[in-house]
């Protein structure tokens, strides 16, 4: 189920965890899911929260870094169906002497 504005924080965090290995599998669809999860986490999770008894601090910079890396990975690895990525050069030495 794709994430939406109605997704709970637990669902967004689960999607983040499930999709974070996009680069290992080389999966552009998984990378796109990861980007969406990062964007929602940056919007929904406060930098700090707490009460007198407990205090939690989150690091949104790490999520932003993951988002930036996923976007860069998508730019260099995700081409349209049936097309090559123009930023990748492939060399063929079949007739090389």
C-alpha positions as CSV (number, residue, x, y, z in Angstrom):
1,X,0.0,0.0,0.0
2,X,1.6,3.3,-1.0
3,X,2.0,6.0,1.6
4,X,-0.4,8.9,1.7
5,X,-1.3,11.8,4.0
6,X,-3.4,9.3,6.0
7,X,-0.5,7.1,6.7
8,X,0.5,6.8,10.4
9,X,4.0,7.5,11.6
10,X,4.5,3.8,12.2
11,X,3.6,3.0,8.6
12,X,6.0,5.7,7.3
13,X,8.8,4.4,9.5
14,X,8.1,0.8,8.3
15,X,8.2,1.9,4.7
16,X,11.5,3.8,5.4
17,X,13.0,0.6,6.8
18,X,11.6,-1.6,4.1
19,X,12.9,0.5,1.2
20,X,16.2,1.7,2.6
21,X,18.1,-1.1,0.7
22,X,17.1,0.2,-2.7
23,X,20.7,0.6,-3.8
24,X,21.6,-3.0,-2.8
25,X,19.0,-4.4,-5.1
26,X,19.4,-1.7,-7.7
27,X,15.6,-1.2,-7.6
28,X,14.4,2.2,-8.8
29,X,10.8,1.6,-7.6
30,X,12.1,0.9,-4.1
31,X,14.2,4.1,-4.3
32,X,11.1,6.1,-5.1
33,X,9.3,4.6,-2.2
34,X,12.2,5.5,0.0
35,X,12.2,9.1,-1.2
36,X,8.5,9.4,-0.4
37,X,9.0,8.0,3.1
38,X,11.9,10.4,3.7
39,X,9.8,13.4,2.6
40,X,6.9,12.4,4.9
41,X,9.3,11.7,7.8
42,X,10.8,15.2,7.4
43,X,7.4,16.7,7.6
44,X,5.8,14.6,10.4
45,X,8.7,14.0,12.8
46,X,9.6,17.0,15.1
47,X,13.3,17.6,15.8
48,X,12.6,17.4,19.5
49,X,9.8,16.2,21.7
50,X,9.3,15.2,25.3
51,X,7.9,15.8,28.7
52,X,9.4,16.4,32.1
53,X,10.2,12.7,32.5
54,X,11.5,11.9,29.0
55,X,13.0,13.8,26.1
56,X,13.7,12.6,22.6
57,X,15.8,14.3,20.0
58,X,15.7,13.3,16.3
59,X,18.3,14.1,13.7
60,X,16.4,15.3,10.6
61,X,19.7,15.9,8.9
62,X,20.3,12.2,8.6
63,X,16.9,11.7,6.9
64,X,17.6,14.6,4.6
65,X,21.0,13.1,3.7
66,X,19.3,9.8,2.9
67,X,16.7,11.7,0.8
68,X,19.5,13.5,-1.1
69,X,21.4,10.2,-1.7
70,X,18.3,8.5,-3.0
71,X,17.5,11.3,-5.4
72,X,21.1,11.3,-6.7
73,X,20.9,7.5,-7.1
74,X,17.7,7.8,-9.0
75,X,19.1,10.5,-11.3
76,X,22.0,8.2,-12.2
77,X,20.3,4.8,-12.2
78,X,16.6,5.2,-13.0
79,X,15.9,5.5,-16.7
80,X,12.6,5.1,-18.4
81,X,11.5,1.7,-19.6
82,X,13.4,0.5,-22.6
83,X,15.8,3.4,-22.6
84,X,19.4,3.8,-21.5
85,X,20.4,6.4,-19.0
86,X,22.1,9.3,-20.9
87,X,24.4,10.0,-18.0
88,X,25.9,6.5,-18.2
89,X,28.4,5.6,-20.9
90,X,28.8,2.0,-22.0
91,X,31.9,1.0,-23.9
92,X,31.9,-2.0,-26.4
93,X,35.3,-3.5,-27.3
94,X,33.8,-6.1,-29.6
95,X,35.8,-5.0,-32.7
96,X,38.8,-3.5,-30.9
97,X,42.2,-4.5,-32.2
